[in-house]
Amino acid sequence: MGRGDLSDQEWARMEPHLPKNVERGGRWKSHRRVINGILFRQRTGVPWRDLPARFGKWKTVHDRHRRWSADGTWEKILRAVQADADTEGRIDWSMVSVDSTSCRAHQHAAGARTDAPRIPRRRGQPVQHRSDEALGRSRGGLTCKIHLAGEGGRRPRAFVITPGQWGDAPQLIPLLERIRVPRPGGHPCTRPDHLGGVKAYSSRGNRRYLRRRQIKHTIPERKDQRANRQRRGSAGGRPTGFDKTIYRRRNEVERTNNALKGFRAVATRFDKRAYIFHGTVTVAALRLWLRS
């Protein structure tokens, strides 16, 4: 076993949820070796063609990552691993923190074709395809942003990928709707008890959504929103509650962001297509769940 490869314990958690050979010829071979090759590229950020020979043909490793990113296989595996952790009581539903982090896009990440990609041997577009390819411009150049919901164990609960110049507040509702942990014999768990976030997530629409779903929240109120509420008097409503003790736990999602960006292929985006980069982030999140 090489440095950074899956351990026997991690492989035992992951293997039951991998695609099985149901067709003649055995299409899926050497799952462990190919996944170790994908993880090597995640950790080092090397071009696919420079993968060491011990992982087999580089194109086999690349094509499997691209295919599983397109048809949502990586997301299915991640949710299955989360479901196992929830069954064992290793998920803390008492608190979820939200934050975003920007990823610099390499120059090779630009220049994708304008026509929509297709899933190999299937009809339709990839699950996470975006027409803008989740690339935006800021002062530093091309950037991409990861909106993340994390828990105390530095594990990503859900994430959304957008262009780098997009704001945080409009992405809170889509982010929370991606939290979905299956449970055997019942409905999936989608609602944490409490949510913490910075003042960038403060908006009337977000607070109304959280109240409707009965999710307690600790989000500081912005100065302009506070002044507008006070100016309206009793029509402005009551002040928002704020608990400093709970707000300190917001550092958990920041530590989760740091753990995600420990993978060089996440910290710097090399993938042209948004759905492939989404799969790259999903594999990094899956590795964090397998480690715990």
C-alpha positions as CSV (number, residue, x, y, z in Angstrom):
1,M,0.0,0.0,0.0
2,G,1.4,3.3,-1.0
3,R,1.3,6.7,0.8
4,G,-2.2,8.1,0.6
5,D,-3.9,4.9,-0.6
6,L,-7.0,3.5,1.0
7,S,-6.4,1.4,4.1
8,D,-8.0,-1.9,4.6
9,Q,-10.5,-0.4,7.1
10,E,-11.4,2.4,4.7
11,W,-11.8,0.0,1.8
12,A,-14.1,-2.2,3.9
13,R,-16.4,0.8,4.4
14,M,-16.4,1.8,0.8
15,E,-16.4,-1.5,-1.1
16,P,-20.1,-2.5,-0.5
17,H,-21.3,0.7,-2.2
18,L,-19.3,0.4,-5.4
19,P,-20.9,-0.5,-8.7
20,K,-21.1,-4.2,-9.4
21,N,-20.4,-6.1,-12.6
22,V,-23.8,-6.9,-14.1
23,E,-22.9,-7.1,-17.7
24,R,-20.8,-9.7,-19.6
25,G,-17.1,-9.0,-19.8
26,G,-16.8,-7.5,-16.3
27,R,-16.5,-3.8,-17.2
28,W,-15.6,-2.6,-13.6
29,K,-12.2,-4.1,-12.8
30,S,-9.5,-3.2,-10.2
31,H,-11.8,-0.8,-8.3
32,R,-9.3,-0.3,-5.5
33,R,-6.3,0.4,-7.7
34,V,-8.2,2.8,-9.9
35,I,-9.7,4.7,-6.9
36,N,-6.2,4.9,-5.3
37,G,-5.0,6.5,-8.6
38,I,-7.9,9.0,-8.4
39,L,-6.9,9.8,-4.8
40,F,-3.3,10.2,-5.8
41,R,-4.3,12.8,-8.4
42,Q,-6.5,14.5,-5.8
43,R,-3.8,14.8,-3.2
44,T,-0.9,15.9,-5.6
45,G,-2.8,17.7,-8.4
46,V,-0.6,16.1,-11.1
47,P,-1.9,15.9,-14.7
48,W,-3.7,12.6,-15.4
49,R,-1.0,11.6,-17.9
50,D,1.6,11.8,-15.1
51,L,0.0,9.2,-12.9
52,P,2.5,6.5,-11.7
53,A,2.4,3.2,-13.6
54,R,1.3,1.3,-10.4
55,F,-2.2,2.6,-10.9
56,G,-2.6,1.1,-14.4
57,K,-3.4,3.1,-17.5
58,W,-3.9,6.8,-16.8
59,K,-6.9,7.0,-19.2
60,T,-8.7,4.2,-17.4
61,V,-8.4,6.2,-14.1
62,H,-9.4,9.4,-15.8
63,D,-12.4,8.0,-17.6
64,R,-13.8,6.3,-14.5
65,H,-13.6,9.5,-12.5
66,R,-15.2,11.4,-15.4
67,R,-18.0,8.8,-15.8
68,W,-18.8,8.5,-12.1
69,S,-18.8,12.3,-11.9
70,A,-21.3,12.5,-14.8
71,D,-23.8,9.9,-13.7
72,G,-23.8,10.8,-10.0
73,T,-22.1,7.6,-8.8
74,W,-19.7,9.5,-6.5
75,E,-22.6,11.2,-4.8
76,K,-24.4,7.9,-4.3
77,I,-21.3,6.4,-2.7
78,L,-20.9,9.5,-0.5
79,R,-24.5,9.3,0.7
80,A,-24.2,5.6,1.4
81,V,-21.1,6.2,3.5
82,Q,-22.9,9.0,5.4
83,A,-25.9,6.7,6.0
84,D,-23.5,4.1,7.5
85,A,-22.0,6.7,9.8
86,D,-25.5,7.9,10.8
87,T,-26.6,4.3,11.6
88,E,-23.5,4.0,13.9
89,G,-24.3,7.3,15.6
90,R,-21.2,9.1,14.2
91,I,-23.1,12.2,12.8
92,D,-23.8,15.2,15.1
93,W,-27.2,16.6,14.0
94,S,-27.2,19.2,16.8
95,M,-25.3,21.8,14.7
96,V,-24.3,22.5,11.2
97,S,-22.2,25.5,10.1
98,V,-22.1,27.1,6.6
99,D,-19.4,29.0,4.9
100,S,-17.8,29.4,1.5
101,T,-14.2,29.3,0.2
102,S,-12.8,30.4,-3.1
103,C,-10.6,28.2,-5.3
104,R,-8.2,29.7,-7.8
105,A,-8.8,28.2,-11.3
106,H,-5.7,27.1,-13.3
107,Q,-5.4,28.5,-16.8
108,H,-6.1,25.0,-18.1
109,A,-9.5,25.0,-16.4
110,A,-10.7,27.6,-19.0
111,G,-11.6,27.1,-22.6
112,A,-14.2,24.3,-22.3
113,R,-16.4,23.7,-25.4
114,T,-19.6,25.6,-25.5
115,D,-21.8,22.6,-26.4
116,A,-23.3,20.7,-23.5
117,P,-21.4,17.5,-22.5
118,R,-23.0,14.0,-22.7
119,I,-22.7,11.0,-20.5
120,P,-20.8,8.3,-22.3
121,R,-23.1,5.6,-23.8
122,R,-26.1,7.3,-22.3
123,R,-28.6,10.0,-23.3
124,G,-28.8,13.2,-21.4
125,Q,-26.4,15.6,-19.7
126,P,-24.3,15.1,-16.6
127,V,-26.1,15.5,-13.3
128,Q,-24.1,18.5,-12.1
129,H,-23.6,20.2,-15.5
130,R,-23.7,24.0,-15.5
131,S,-23.8,26.2,-18.5
132,D,-21.4,28.7,-16.9
133,E,-19.0,25.8,-15.9
134,A,-18.9,27.5,-12.4
135,L,-16.1,29.8,-13.5
136,G,-16.1,33.5,-12.6
137,R,-13.7,36.4,-12.6
138,S,-12.5,38.3,-9.6
139,R,-9.4,40.5,-8.9
140,G,-7.2,37.4,-8.9
141,G,-8.5,36.1,-12.2
142,L,-10.6,33.0,-12.8
143,T,-12.1,31.6,-9.5
144,C,-14.6,29.0,-8.4
145,K,-16.4,29.0,-5.0
146,I,-17.4,26.1,-2.8
147,H,-20.4,26.7,-0.5
148,L,-20.1,24.2,2.3
149,A,-22.2,22.9,5.2
150,G,-19.9,21.1,7.7
151,E,-20.1,19.4,11.0
152,G,-17.9,19.2,14.1
153,G,-15.8,16.3,12.9
154,R,-14.4,18.3,9.9
155,R,-16.6,16.4,7.5
156,P,-18.6,18.0,4.7
157,R,-22.4,17.4,5.0
158,A,-23.2,19.0,1.6
159,F,-21.8,21.6,-0.8
160,V,-22.6,23.7,-3.8
161,I,-20.2,24.9,-6.5
162,T,-20.7,28.3,-8.1
163,P,-18.6,31.0,-9.9
164,G,-16.2,32.8,-7.7
165,Q,-18.1,36.2,-7.7
166,W,-21.4,34.8,-6.6
167,G,-22.7,35.8,-3.1
168,D,-23.2,33.5,-0.1
169,A,-26.8,34.4,0.9
170,P,-28.6,33.2,-2.2
171,Q,-26.9,29.8,-1.9
172,L,-28.0,29.0,1.6
173,I,-31.3,27.4,0.7
174,P,-29.9,25.3,-2.2
175,L,-27.1,24.2,0.2
176,L,-29.5,23.1,2.9
177,E,-31.6,21.2,0.4
178,R,-28.6,19.1,-0.5
179,I,-28.4,17.7,3.0
180,R,-29.9,14.3,2.6
181,V,-28.7,11.3,4.6
182,P,-30.7,8.1,3.9
183,R,-32.0,6.1,6.8
184,P,-33.1,2.4,6.5
185,G,-36.9,1.9,6.7
186,G,-37.7,5.6,6.9
187,H,-37.4,9.1,5.4
188,P,-33.9,10.5,4.9
189,C,-32.7,13.0,7.5
190,T,-32.5,16.5,6.0
191,R,-32.8,18.9,8.9
192,P,-30.2,19.8,11.5
193,D,-31.2,21.2,14.9
194,H,-29.2,24.4,14.7
195,L,-27.4,26.4,12.0
196,G,-24.5,28.8,12.3
197,G,-23.2,31.2,9.7
198,V,-21.5,34.6,9.2
199,K,-23.5,37.8,8.6
200,A,-23.1,37.2,4.8
201,Y,-26.0,34.7,5.1
202,S,-28.3,37.2,6.9
203,S,-31.4,38.0,4.9
204,R,-35.1,38.0,5.5
205,G,-35.7,35.2,3.0
206,N,-33.1,32.9,4.6
207,R,-34.5,33.5,8.1
208,R,-38.0,33.0,6.9
209,Y,-36.9,29.7,5.3
210,L,-35.2,28.5,8.5
211,R,-38.2,29.4,10.7
212,R,-40.5,27.5,8.3
213,R,-38.4,24.4,8.6
214,Q,-38.1,24.9,12.4
215,I,-34.3,25.2,12.3
216,K,-32.8,27.3,15.0
217,H,-30.1,29.6,13.7
218,T,-27.3,31.9,14.9
219,I,-26.5,34.4,12.2
220,P,-25.3,37.9,13.1
221,E,-27.4,40.7,11.7
222,R,-25.8,43.2,9.4
223,K,-25.6,46.8,10.4
224,D,-27.7,48.1,7.5
225,Q,-30.4,45.5,8.2
226,R,-30.4,46.4,11.9
227,A,-30.7,50.1,11.1
228,N,-33.5,49.5,8.6
229,R,-35.4,47.4,11.2
230,Q,-35.0,50.1,13.9
231,R,-36.1,52.8,11.5
232,R,-39.4,51.0,10.8
233,G,-40.1,50.7,14.5
234,S,-42.6,48.0,15.6
235,A,-43.2,47.2,11.9
236,G,-39.6,46.1,11.6
237,G,-40.0,43.1,13.9
238,R,-38.1,41.8,16.9
239,P,-34.3,41.8,17.0
240,T,-32.7,38.5,15.9
241,G,-31.3,36.3,18.7
242,F,-27.6,35.7,18.9
243,D,-25.7,33.2,21.1
244,K,-22.0,33.8,21.3
245,T,-21.3,30.4,22.7
246,I,-23.0,28.6,19.8
247,Y,-21.4,31.0,17.3
248,R,-18.0,29.9,18.4
249,R,-18.7,26.5,16.8
250,R,-18.7,28.2,13.4
251,N,-14.9,27.5,13.2
252,E,-15.8,23.9,12.5
253,V,-16.8,24.6,9.0
254,E,-13.6,26.7,8.5
255,R,-11.6,23.7,9.6
256,T,-13.6,21.5,7.2
257,N,-12.7,23.9,4.3
258,N,-9.1,23.7,5.3
259,A,-9.3,19.9,5.2
260,L,-10.9,20.0,1.8
261,K,-8.3,22.3,0.4
262,G,-5.6,20.0,1.7
263,F,-6.3,18.2,-1.6
264,R,-4.4,20.2,-4.2
265,A,-6.8,19.3,-7.0
266,V,-9.5,21.1,-4.9
267,A,-7.4,24.0,-3.7
268,T,-6.6,24.8,-7.4
269,R,-9.1,23.8,-10.0
270,F,-7.7,22.0,-13.0
271,D,-10.9,20.6,-14.4
272,K,-12.6,22.4,-17.3
273,R,-16.1,21.0,-16.7
274,A,-18.0,21.9,-13.6
275,Y,-19.5,18.4,-13.2
276,I,-16.0,16.9,-13.1
277,F,-14.8,19.4,-10.5
278,H,-17.9,18.6,-8.6
279,G,-16.9,15.0,-8.7
280,T,-13.4,16.0,-7.5
281,V,-14.7,17.8,-4.5
282,T,-17.1,14.8,-3.8
283,V,-14.2,12.4,-3.8
284,A,-12.3,14.6,-1.4
285,A,-15.3,14.8,0.9
286,L,-15.7,11.0,0.7
287,R,-12.1,10.5,1.8
288,L,-12.7,12.7,4.8
289,W,-15.7,10.6,5.8
290,L,-13.8,7.4,5.3
291,R,-11.0,8.6,7.6
292,S,-13.1,9.3,10.6
